[in-house]
Amino acid sequence: MGDVSDTQRPEGEPMTDDQSVGETAAADVPVIDDDTPAADGVGTDEAEQRAAALRAGLADYVLEEDDEALLDDLGEGVDDSAPDGPLPVLAIIGRPNVGKSTLVNRILGRREAVVQDVPGVTRDRVSYPAEWAGRRFMLVDTGGWEHDAAGIHARVAEQAEIAIHMADAIMFVVDATVGPTATDEQVVKLLRRSGKPVVLVANKVDSPRQEADAATLWSLGLGEPWPVSALHGRGSGDVLDAALAVLPEVSAAGTVIPEGGPRRVALLGRPNVGKSSLLNAIAGTQRVVVDEVAGTTRDPVDELVVLGGRPWWLVDTAGIRRRVHQTSGADFYASLRTQAALEKAEVAVVLVDASVTMTEQDTRVIQQVIDSGRALVIAYNKWDLVDEERRDQLDREIERDLVQIQWAPRINVSARTRWHVDRLVRALDTSLASWDTRISTGKLNSFLGELTAANPHPVRGGKQPRILFATQADNRPPRFVLFATGFIEAGYRRFIERRLREEFGFVGTPIEISVRVREKRRR
């Protein structure tokens, strides 16, 4: 018979702002396997002996091949390897719509950067790890630079200038079919002031007949223009060889990755809730473009920041809209990148605009994090705009819309004023500690033995299913497998999950419980 999986959220009392993240936070991966008494008052040794006896009792039941593999492999599976260190940084610079993001995707070998045949799709500077000819480096995509830009375009140009300052070498991309423009001439002045080595890329040279167009770019005074078709890949290997020739082995501007590697945090939420503002508040600089126009961010932006005295990878993402299939163009691909950024993260901070009524979109984003199996923190932003009446209304909304997600830490912040931003660390630590937690098999079975004895599964159809053995198959998120003599109802699984949270303190992490129904061997 097959497995029955269920991820549930128990009901519980609402937590206040001070109680929402708990009193302590563990820095290491917790493994509940010490000499403290187990759930039924016995010591660890006796609990492990009982678990071993229950495990041996499974020999009387028909087990499948993957059952044996699960029961024999109970390792932690935690990879603590650290990244090597600072990689050289290669920045892609140019005016709007010359094919910078298309070239980035060509170098990466996958469609990572959002691309659309209109100018101004890329707005932030976005870093990607890349490799060519056995050498690893960081590739930085930027928005189009314009000399007389105003509004949001001025902030996009500012991010491009910061990318030039922080790069070790520059790829300057020019549209060969148009030739050098006045804006290109202004970019050349900017690059000369930076003193960085520059590789001139003549893009959109799709055939040998167009190579004469590239020759006109000698007039820019940056040396040989390399004819490339980012769309078709023509000449991309040659220009990469030229870039690596001027790129240093070790970055003079890149950030050293701390020993052990920082945890990855994704900032999620619907458009215009303040994700980019929060990243800027934490980073202490205008790291990403912020504008009143909803949907400013399109590519996920990684930033290494120090928060609470420790390094963290923060990933600013595009706002999640109502339905991915209802979006088009750049917004469609931005939604896909947001989902990919969530899959790479360990914990998600879902921002909710506390100053306005919660929407179905807010709860959908939270559910998306739970479905992905990531640790969760809910941050109510724009708290400086919340009055007493709105607080009462928000409490009712939380009780109504988040009644099944009371286990998630909640904090109130204001990205604009940086109020309570420091409380984010405690919430992140609490959720990640629970996400990492592994319960020993002895304690788990002792706990379930006492629980099922006091609260047995209801009898259905004249039969009462019995839990034979339980094990934690994995953490990150915690996943439990129950071997049983019959189907365990969803309501009873919710009851088990709620009691697991009460007993072992799973705060801020989804819990997955699956049931494997196994029949007794015929004699």
Secondary structure by P-SEA (a helix, b strand, c coil): cbbbbbbbbbbbcccccccccccccccccccccccccccccccaaaaaaaaaaaaaacccccccaaaaaaaacccccccccccccccbbbbbbbcccccaaaaaaaaaccccccccccccccccbbbbbbccccbbbbbbbbccccccccaaaaaaaaaaaaaaaacccccccccccccccaaaaaaaaaaaaaccbbbbbbcccccccaaaaaaacccccccbbbbbccccccaaaaaaaaaaaacccccccbbbbcccbbbbbbbbbcccccaaaaaaaaaccccccccccccccccbbbbbccccccccbbbbbcccccccccccaaaaaaaaaaaaaaaacccccccccccccccaaaaaaaaaaaaabbbbbbbbcccccccaaaaaaaaaaaaccccccccbbbbbbbccccccccaaaaaaaaaaaaaaccccaaaaaaaaaaaaaaccccccccbbbbbccccccccccbbbbbbccccccaaaaaaaaaaaaaacccccbbbbbbbbbbbcccc
